[in-house]
Amino acid sequence: MHIVIVNRWPRFHDERRWDNELTRYEAFFDHQQHRISYVVDAPGAQGVLTPAQQIAHQVQVEDVNQYEQLLGAVQEVIARVGPVDQLIALSEFTLEIAARVRQALNIPGDGPDEVAVYRDKARMKEILQAQGLPVPAFARCQSVEQALHFASEIGFPLIVKPVDGAASMGVEKVENEADLRRLLATLDLSRYEIEAFMHGQTYHIDGFADVDGSVPFQVVSRYINSCLDFAKAQPLGSVIVQASPLRKRIEAFSQQILRALNLRCTAFHLEIFVEPDESLVFLEIGARVGGSEVPHLINKVFGVNLYEHWLRRLAGDQVPVPVIDDDPSGGWLVIPKPAQLPCRVVKAQSLREALPNLWRELLPQPGEILEAGGSYDALHSGRFIFVGGSEVATEHDIRHTTQTYQFQAEAL
């Protein structure tokens, strides 16, 4: 099999950073059994640790998320190595570009229509709604008039967001018609949807679907604050939910959604609302591994590397799921950069001695400059992973951290 991997993630040699340490292509693929080629950009080249003599071919471009560059790189790989059996892209931002390349070059795998099921936030809700699964009231922003009509029927507040976004980038909560009119005037409406604001608690479910659509492994977690809060410079965390009737209902709902969307042989990151009456409502799904500290926490707590299970299944291999006899919990917290950037760090106080269940912390060093940009896995004001405690104890640690963590920076 000839497999082409598109990688835009570095692997850090600084022991403080753990981002992307689980994407070990050199361990997950037999580079002797298969021909493995890579397309990378500059950061992605740092994440390919396979010895050069074992790589069929590697092409470096300026930006793997530019269609023409990725297309040209894969064409070069084909010319050097031969037809491609698998084109693998793990990043949320590369999935659509890779789908267009598959379609253009007749490479097996998901094309644009299939990828839209888990990238287009309106399309996924259209499919689920047609199958009777609960979703928020929503509409594509086809025109200003259509969006205003939707608002008049649903009422405020409302959410306006890109149909192809990630990490709550570009998501806006709108409180009234005047603000909605002003916002709509600034947007390319063809890329946006509008939906009802849901007042429930947000949960995320992370796991993988097998080649037959079954779900051999999934973990339910409850957000502390929301991704939208994080986009507004508020802390974001989550805690793994322990056994309960609600967790069972969420696991069953997750399987319903995956079957309805026909997601197979993929990792997934699903987000739902649990409303005040405990009804479950779909929010969105990604056919990828969850971001931030999610995969690192799951690997530590359950011994399951979601990247490994996903990638090895794509290559036709199986990795047994560990037998989990107990009911562990754990959690994570990211305290974002200050609102005023760039800034110079003055103080970031370690919490290791105060919190015995703190497994990892990533703190910027005094004198470091925090720049704008980056997602959850950037160098923020503080990142923390907790293991070893119950669900209640973990949430206590997370909330204690948000209240007591001492961080100071000066704007530049």
N, C-alpha and C positions, 0 to 999 in steps of 0.2 A: 504494500500500500504506500502511495506517495501522499504524505501529509504536509500541508503548508500551514505554519503557525504565524499569525499576525500578532506581534507583541509590542506594546507601547509602554510597558511598565518596567522600571528598574528593579534591581534587587540590591538592597543596601548592604554595604560592608561595615557600616557604622553599627556597632552592637546595640546602640540605642534604638534603632529603627527596625521594626518587624514587618513593615508593609511588603506585600508580595513574596514573603519568604515561603509561602505555600505553593507557589506556581513553579514547581520544580520540573520543568519539561525534560531535563536530562535524566530524571528518575522515572517519570511516568511513561515515557515512550522508549521502546527498544529501538535504538538508532541503527542496530544491525539488521533486525528483522524488517523494519520499515525504512523507507527513504524519508527523512525529515528535513524540510526546508523552512527557512524563516524569512519573514519580511518585518523589518523593524525601523523605528526612527532612532534618534540618538539616545533618549532615555531607555527605549526598549532594547537596544543593543547591550546595555548593562545588565539586562535581565536574562540573557541567553548565556548559560554557563556550560553548555555542552561543548566538549572539545571540538575545535574547528574541523579536525579530520573526520569526525563522525557526522558532520552536517552535509547534506546533499548539496545545498546551495543557500546562500544568505544574501539578501538585498537590503540595503539601508536607504531609506528615502527621508525627505525632510519631515513629512507628516503622513502617517498611515491612515489618517482620517480624511484625507483628500482622495476622492474617487479616482481621478486620473493617475495620481501617483501610485495608489495601491494596484490599480489595473495594470499599469505598466510594469510594476515589480513582479506581479504574478505571471504576466506574459513572459518576462525574462526567465523566471524559474521554470516555466513550462518548456521554453526553448532549450534550457540547459539540462533539465532533468527528465522532462516528459510530462504527460497528462497528470492532473491533480485529482486524487480521490477524496480528499477532505481538505477544506479550507476552514481553519479554526480561528475564531476571534473571540476573546474573552471579555473585552471591554464593552460596556454598554454603548459607548459612543462610536464603536467600530462595527457594530452588528449590521446596521443598514448598509453601510458602504460595502462590507464583505458580501452581503446578499446580492447587491447589484453586480459585483464582480463575478460571483458564481453564475448568475444569470447570463452575463455577457460572454463568459468563457465556457458555458455548459459544464460547470463543475457540480457534482451531486451535492445535495444539501438544501437548506432553506433559502428560497429566493425572496424577493421583496414582499410578495403577498403573504408568505408564511411568517416572515419576520414582523410584519405589521401586527400580527396577532399579539405579540408580546412587546412591541415597541410603540405602536400607535395607541395612546391611552383612550381615544374615542372608539377605535376599532375593537379593542378588547371588551369594552363595555357593551358595544352593539351586539357582539356574539353572545355574551353572557345574558344580556337582557332578553335576547331572542329565545334563550333556553330556560327562561324563568328564574334565573338567579338574581338576587337583589344587588342593584348597583345604585349609586346616587343619581338623581335627576341630572341630565347633562344634555349638551348640544354642541355641535361644532360651530365655531364662530364664522359662519359663512358671510355675514355682513354685520355692520353696526346695528342696523335695524333689527335683524334676527336676534342678536344678542340682547338688545334692549327688550324685545318682546319676551324672550325667555326670562329675563330678570323680573319683568312685570308679573309673570305668572308664578314664579317660584319664590320671589322675595329675597331680601338681603339678610345676612351677608352671603356673598357668592365667592367662588374660587375661579380664577382665570389662569390657565396654565398651558404651556406648550404640549402638544400631543406627543412629542418625541423627546421630552426633556428627561433629566435625571437629577437626583439629589436636591429636589425642590428648586432648581435653578429656573428663574423666570416665573415662579408661582406667586400670584398675588391674591390676597384676600381683600375683597371690595365691599365697602360698607353701605354705599348709596349710589344712586343713579348718576349724580354729577361726577363722582370718582370713576365710575364705570365708563362714562363717555370719554373722560380724559385719558384713561388707560387704553381704551380701544383705539383711540386716534394715534397711538404710538406703536401699534403692533402690526405685524404681517399676519392678518387674521387667518390666512390659510393654514397656519401652523398652530392654531390655538383652539382650545375648547373652553366652555364655561359649564360649571356644575354647581349643584347645591352644596352649601357648607354643611358638613356633618358634625354633630356635637359629641359623638361618641369617642371612646378611647381607641387609639390606634395600636394595632398589633402587627408584628411581622412574623412570617413563617418561612423558614429556610430549610432546603433539603434538595433532593434530586429525584427526578422521574426516570424510571427504567425504560428500556427499549419497547416494552409492552404497555407503557403508560402507567404502570403501578408505581407506588411511592414507598420504597423500602425504608426511607429515612426522612424525617422532618422534625424540626424543633420550633416550638411556638414561643415567642417572646413578646413582652409588653413594653411599648415605648414609654420612656419618661421624658415628657415634653414631646415635641413633634418635629419632623423634618422642616416644616415651615418655620417653626420657632428658631431652628438652627440657622436657616437662611437669614433670619433677622438678628443674628449674633447672640442667640440664647443657647445654653447648654442642651445637649441631646444625649440620651442614653437609652438602654433597654435592659430588661432583666428576663432571664429564661423562666417560663411559667412551669410550675410543678403540677403533678397530677391533680385533675379536678374535672367535674362534669363539663365545665366550660371549655377546658382544653380539649376534651374528646370531641366536642361539637366543632371546635375550630379545626381540628385535624380532619374531620370528615368533610367540612366545608372546603378546605384546601384541596382535597382529593376530587371533589365535585368540580371545582374550578379548573383543575389541571385536565380532567377528562373533557370538559366542555371546550377547552381551548386546544385539545389534542396535543399537549406538550409531551414529548417523548425524548428520552436519552439526553436529558439536560438538567443542569442545576436550576434552581428557581429561587427567587426572592419575592414573596407575595406579601402585600400589605392589605389589611382589612380594618373596618371599623367594628367595634362592639358597642352598640348603642345603649343608652341608659336602661332600656328594657331587655338587654342582653341579646337582641337580634343581631345577626351578622350581616354586614354589607361589604361588598368588594370595593377596594380602593384602586389598586393597580398591581401588575405583576411584571417581573423581568425574568427572562430565561438566561439567568446568569447567577453567579455567586453574589450574595449580599456584600455591601461595602462596609467601610469603617472597620470596626474590630470584630464584626460578626464571624467571619470564617476562622479567625484566630481563637476566639472564645469557644466555638463549637469543636474545633480540633483539640483544644486543651481539655474540655469537659467530657466530650464523648469519644475522643480518639478517632474522629472522622474528618478527614481532609476533603472538603467538598470539591475542590479542584481536582484532586486525584481520582475520585469516583467518577466525576464527569468526563475527564479527559481519557481515562482508561476505557470507559464505556464507548467513547467515540472511536477508539482504536480496536474495538471488538473484545476487550478484556473485561474481566469482572474483578472487583475487590470486595471481599466479604464484609458485610456490615458487622461491627463488633456487637456482641451480646451485652446489653446494658441492663444490669439487674437492679440498680438503685434508681433514684429519682433526683438527679443533681440539678442544681441551678448555677447561676453565675450572671455576670452582667458587665456592662461597659459604659463609659461616659467620655464624651468629648466636650471640652470647654473651648469654644471657638476663639479665634483671634479677636482682639479688640475691634470696635467699629472703625476707629480712626487708624488707617494704615497708610504708609508703612510706619512701624514703630520699633523702638529698641527695647529689648527686655531688660528690666531692672532686677526683678525678683520672681522666682518660680519655686515655691517651697515644696519639697518632697513630703508625701504623706505615708511613706512606707512604715515608719515606726508607729504611726497612729492607727493604721488599718491593717490588721493581720491578714485579711483576705485579699489584699491588693497584690495581684500577681505581677502586673506590668504597669509601668507608668512611663510616659514619654513627655518630658518637660523641656521647653526651650531653655538654653543656657543664658545667664546674664551677659548682655552685650550682643546677643544674636538679633538680627533684624528680621521681623515678620513682615512679609510682603502680602499684597492682595493676591487672590487667586487660589486655586486648588480646591479639592473637595474634602470629604471627611478624613481622608488619609494624608492630608497636608500636616505640616508642623504647626499645630495650633497652640493655644495658651496652655493646654494640658490634655493628655489622653490617658485613660485609666482602664484596666481590665481587672475584674474581680472574680475569684473562684473560691470554692470551698465552703460557702455559706448557703443557707436556705434562700428561698425566694424573698422572704421577708427581710432576712439579714442583709441580702445583697442590695435590696432597694434602700435599706437604711444607710448602707455604706455609700451608695451613689448620692443620696440626698445630703448626707453629712459632708461629702466632698464638695458639692456645689455650694454649701454654706460656709465651709471653713478654709477651702483652698485659697492660699494667698499668692496673688499674681499682680505684678506691677510692671508697667511699660510706659515709655515716654514717646509721644508722637514725634515724628520727624517731619 
